[in-house]
Amino acid sequence: MKLDTPPASISHLSETESQLHQTIVKDHPQPKESAFMVFGTTFITIFLAEIGDKTQLSTLLMSAESHAPWVVFLGSAVALITTSLLGVLLGGWISTKLSPKTVEKSAGVMLLLISVMLVWDVIQG
């Protein structure tokens, strides 16, 4: 079921209440985020997450060693675009198979597991 469509029927409401509910939902659709807001949120989130990470440090080292910074820039940019494309395509496919709540909980569990593994690695280190 899509998030922006009301349920087909609401069993606990009378017929009149159900009609009123459907009229209200139809007259007041959920506001959608603008493309600019989605773009801005995505850009800021990814930009902050990537600052100082291993990809940026690897790119810095490759640029210094190769003495061809623009070639390294193009190679790393294409690689990051490709991985982002894979993430978007996979995310789009997952959203057709799972509910948003399930995706959210799964992502939280995976991030928690990664965090625990990183802490364990530091402790063992």
C-alpha positions as CSV (number, residue, x, y, z in Angstrom):
1,M,0.0,0.0,0.0
2,K,1.3,3.5,-0.8
3,L,1.7,5.9,2.0
4,D,-0.3,8.7,0.3
5,T,-3.5,6.7,-0.3
6,P,-6.1,6.1,2.4
7,P,-7.1,2.6,3.4
8,A,-9.8,1.0,1.2
9,S,-12.2,0.8,4.1
10,I,-12.3,1.8,7.8
11,S,-14.3,-0.9,9.5
12,H,-14.8,0.7,12.9
13,L,-16.4,3.9,11.4
14,S,-20.0,4.2,10.3
15,E,-20.7,4.6,6.6
16,T,-21.3,8.4,7.1
17,E,-18.1,8.8,9.1
18,S,-16.2,6.7,6.5
19,Q,-17.4,8.9,3.7
20,L,-16.5,12.0,5.6
21,H,-13.0,10.6,6.4
22,Q,-12.5,9.8,2.7
23,T,-13.6,13.3,1.7
24,I,-11.3,14.9,4.2
25,V,-8.3,12.8,3.0
26,K,-9.1,13.6,-0.6
27,D,-9.5,17.3,0.0
28,H,-6.3,17.5,2.1
29,P,-3.6,15.3,0.6
30,Q,-0.4,14.9,2.5
31,P,2.1,17.6,1.6
32,K,5.1,16.3,-0.4
33,E,8.6,17.5,0.2
34,S,9.9,19.8,-2.6
35,A,12.7,18.5,-4.8
36,F,14.9,21.3,-3.4
37,M,14.4,20.1,0.2
38,V,15.1,16.5,-0.7
39,F,18.2,17.6,-2.6
40,G,19.4,19.9,0.2
41,T,18.9,17.3,2.9
42,T,20.6,14.6,0.9
43,F,23.6,16.9,0.0
44,I,24.2,18.1,3.5
45,T,23.8,14.6,5.0
46,I,26.2,12.9,2.6
47,F,28.7,15.9,2.5
48,L,29.0,15.8,6.3
49,A,29.2,12.0,6.4
50,E,32.0,12.0,3.8
51,I,34.3,14.7,5.3
52,G,37.4,13.1,6.5
53,D,36.4,9.5,5.8
54,K,38.7,6.9,4.3
55,T,37.5,7.6,0.7
56,Q,38.5,11.2,1.0
57,L,41.9,10.3,2.6
58,S,42.5,7.7,-0.2
59,T,41.7,10.2,-2.8
60,L,44.1,12.7,-1.2
61,L,46.9,10.2,-1.2
62,M,46.3,9.0,-4.8
63,S,46.3,12.6,-5.9
64,A,49.6,13.4,-4.2
65,E,51.2,10.2,-5.5
66,S,50.0,10.4,-9.1
67,H,50.7,14.1,-9.6
68,A,47.5,14.1,-11.7
69,P,44.8,15.5,-9.4
70,W,42.2,16.1,-12.1
71,V,42.4,12.5,-13.3
72,V,42.1,11.3,-9.7
73,F,39.2,13.7,-9.2
74,L,37.4,12.3,-12.2
75,G,38.0,8.7,-11.2
76,S,36.8,9.2,-7.7
77,A,33.8,11.3,-8.8
78,V,32.7,8.6,-11.2
79,A,33.2,5.9,-8.5
80,L,31.1,7.9,-6.0
81,I,28.4,8.6,-8.5
82,T,28.2,4.9,-9.4
83,T,28.0,3.8,-5.8
84,S,25.3,6.4,-5.2
85,L,23.4,5.2,-8.2
86,L,23.5,1.7,-6.8
87,G,22.2,2.9,-3.5
88,V,19.4,4.8,-5.0
89,L,18.3,1.9,-7.3
90,L,18.6,-0.6,-4.4
91,G,16.7,1.8,-2.1
92,G,13.9,2.2,-4.7
93,W,13.6,-1.6,-5.1
94,I,13.5,-2.2,-1.4
95,S,10.8,0.5,-0.9
96,T,8.5,-1.5,-3.2
97,K,9.1,-4.7,-1.2
98,L,9.1,-3.5,2.4
99,S,7.2,-1.0,4.5
100,P,9.0,2.2,5.5
101,K,8.8,1.2,9.1
102,T,10.6,-2.1,8.4
103,V,13.3,-0.3,6.3
104,E,13.8,2.2,9.1
105,K,14.1,-0.5,11.8
106,S,16.4,-2.6,9.6
107,A,18.7,0.3,9.0
108,G,18.8,1.1,12.7
109,V,19.7,-2.5,13.6
110,M,22.4,-2.6,10.9
111,L,23.9,0.8,12.1
112,L,23.8,-0.4,15.7
113,L,25.5,-3.7,14.7
114,I,28.2,-1.8,12.8
115,S,28.8,0.5,15.8
116,V,29.2,-2.5,18.1
117,M,31.6,-4.1,15.7
118,L,33.7,-0.9,15.5
119,V,33.8,-0.5,19.3
120,W,34.7,-4.2,19.7
121,D,37.6,-3.7,17.2
122,V,38.9,-0.7,19.1
123,I,38.7,-2.6,22.4
124,Q,40.5,-5.6,20.9
125,G,43.0,-3.3,19.0
